[in-house]
Amino acid sequence: MAHQLGFAPAIDPDEVERVAALEGTAIRVEPYNHEATRDTIRHYAWGIGDDNPLWCDPAVAAKGPYGDLLAPPTFLYSVFDGAIGAGLAGVQPVYAGTSWRFFQRVHRGDELEVESRFGKVRELSGRTASQMLLQQAISTYSSRGHVVAEAVAETFRLPRRGADGQGLAYEARDEHVYSEAEIQGIARQALSEYRRGAEPIDLASLTVGQAVPEVVKGPIDRITMTAYYAGCIGSPGYKACELAWAYRDYALRDPSRLPTNYDPSYFAETVLPSLGHQDADVAREIGMPNAYDNGPQRCGWFGHAVTNWMGDYAFLSKLSIRLRRPDIFGDTVWVGGSVTDFRADGERGVVGLELRARNQLGEEVATGSAEVHCWADGRPTPVIPPAKD
């Protein structure tokens, strides 16, 4: 094995019991972004390939319904993504998805806080691993004394692939090779991406099955990952030079200085397991088919498709994503969906969406759902919960 990552041959039942006992206790979070500035918003939006003027162009946004820049709803991943790797040293965390409830838009200048606690732990078995756990992080995001959003994030915990082939075991797969015509087709679709913009949703014009136009992401490569991490760092283990050595030293000598959503052993490893998102050798040692995408990154692509479809005046109230299999370097992913239901609720319209993502092989790599609120007069009214005590 080229990188000699830490390895647990199986999930220890005693460790499962210890991790399950964390339910309800606070997670010590290390936020990446604390404030929604012009640059942090743009870096995140560009990191998911979304150049919507409402997020990225102050002059256009100033003439829009809010008078200034907004952040994409999934910008909150850049505050804390809810990924969990607590306990279970040598057992790989793999992001499984998130269920979001949004209450307010995030505006430029908002300072953001997050409180998170450990949720339930469930034991599962599946096609890619005979033994695995699902860990939850339950997070509340606030700004200006109001709750902005709540999220339940889930992470699979899977034994890494062992010499006997047990543990996480995706079949190795090389990067996809496209014809020139296929590449040109991807480019045409990317350059003609649908965006509703300032046109309000007309509830009377909706039909069940109406398409949410797809966004196209890819082919995925190291630049794709680098651009995403510039806006949303991923794990708190992503540290450069002296900081990387410092966090490794904290893991060995003073774990109380580390965030607790990951086990100290994660920070102590000479090769950070998250390098599998950039390095094929690390990815395959873990048990992945090749260097692969980031889970919250793909969830952000779903948010991009929905906000393109709903436009500037509607409000995304719920977004739930379940990741089915990894996307690897060379893959292209199409994310879209369809209308499942819609109804009037007083002056407000409520629209349900079914979402899905597929790759160039026709495989379904993620599924989801969303709820969008809209107003016939285009009124940009947010949903605001009570202020925090």
C-alpha angles and dihedrals in degrees: 000000000000101000105028099223120187110274134202111190091207143357109274111228091214090055090049089055091049093049093046089054089064090073110129096013121122122263116223099230128200105202118210097202120031098175136038100231128166089262101041089050093048094044090053094044093048089046090065092040095253117136097171107161089226087069102027114029115064094190093054094040091051089063093047132090096281101041093231145037121305127199120238109260092248091054083099088077085072090060094049126335097200094236110159131203100153117155123344099094112217093017111120121239114217118181112244104184146277139255110211131192113190123199105169138019118249111238130198108275096030114138110214132210129188132200117190137179135186115265133195127320118216129188115226142166127211149163095279097043132017092212127037145137133222114217125193134211116194112201138183120200119201140182132179092000095305131104109249099183146341125216138188107201122188130202128190116226111206133172110250118249110282132204088263091056093249122133128037104002120173112165111255112256130190123226113279117256115218131200117239089251091055092051091049090050091053090048093050092051093047092050094048097047114159118242122173094202117172096354109110119229110261104215091198091060095055123103131186107263094027108149128253097212115243127248115211122221121190164285080264115225141154091282089055089055094043092052091050094049091051087065102029114021100206113215125016087242090076099104131143130231113313093016091056090053091046093054091047089052091048089053091055100037111018115015090170087081093060130085109257102221086090130047115252088242088067091062093041096060114108089223111042108232090223088069084086086083088068108019123063095203093056091044093053093045088056090049101259121132094241139322103325145197128266117260099225088045090061091045087055089055088058089052089051092055092048097047090048089054099043097045133209100308102049124083127228105221102169135022123173122180131183117192113217106182137351124272111221134203109290094032123121118207128203115201122191142110146180143263113269101178143345136189143169116251104186107296091343130084120214119203127189121208134195113210135195141170126209133181132222090273091059092250119145104236100175141003134197151150137230141193120214127191120207139172126220093227092049092249109169095221115163127210106243124188123206118290117264117262 
